[in-house]
Amino acid sequence: MKNLIPLLILTFSFQSLADTPYLGVDYMLSEVEIGNETAKPAATFLRAGVSKNNMAFEAQYLVSNKDDNVYNVNFDIDKSIGLYFVMQSNLHSGFGLDVSVGYTMTEMKVTSTSENLPTDYDYDGFAWGIAIHQQIPYLEKTHVRLAYQSLFNGDDVKIDGVTLGFTYQF
């Protein structure tokens, strides 16, 4: 968390130079791969960002909606906090493309009938995503967004997923 505080300060100081703040909510169908096993918990992303000249800083907060079981082991992405630099394309016929790179701190809870298994895992590191979005006709400041988000990939663990949501620009 100490590493994220300077990044958040930078993000909010960038807001004074930004011309477009935005908020978004996305539903994520996630996939957690550990070794050869895959769990599919679900989550919701809350996104807040500021952009200027097709560049943005975006903070994301993920909360769990649903966990998943694999061989009586329960996987739940408890929460994830991330900060991203987003490169945005110009809109063409209402469509746009965003590519994001950043740092994410993800906490996952694992529960099992076995008492030998630790319960909390932290996965911190490089994260990235790619999204397409379209303006909603007659609501030009509102966009529908479809994205792929990678929260962690390493140490024989991969956490990623597909998101669908809305973004509103102020």
Secondary structure, DSSP 4 states (H G I P E B T S, - for coil): -TTHHHHHHHHHHHTTT-SEEEEEEEEEEEEEEETTEEE--EEEEEEEEEEETTEEEEEEEEEEEE-EEETTEEEEEEEEEEEEEEEEPPPBTTEEEEEEEEEEEEEEEEEES-TTS-SEEEEEEEEEEEEEEEEETTEEEEEEEEEEEEEEEETTEEEEEEEEEEEEE-
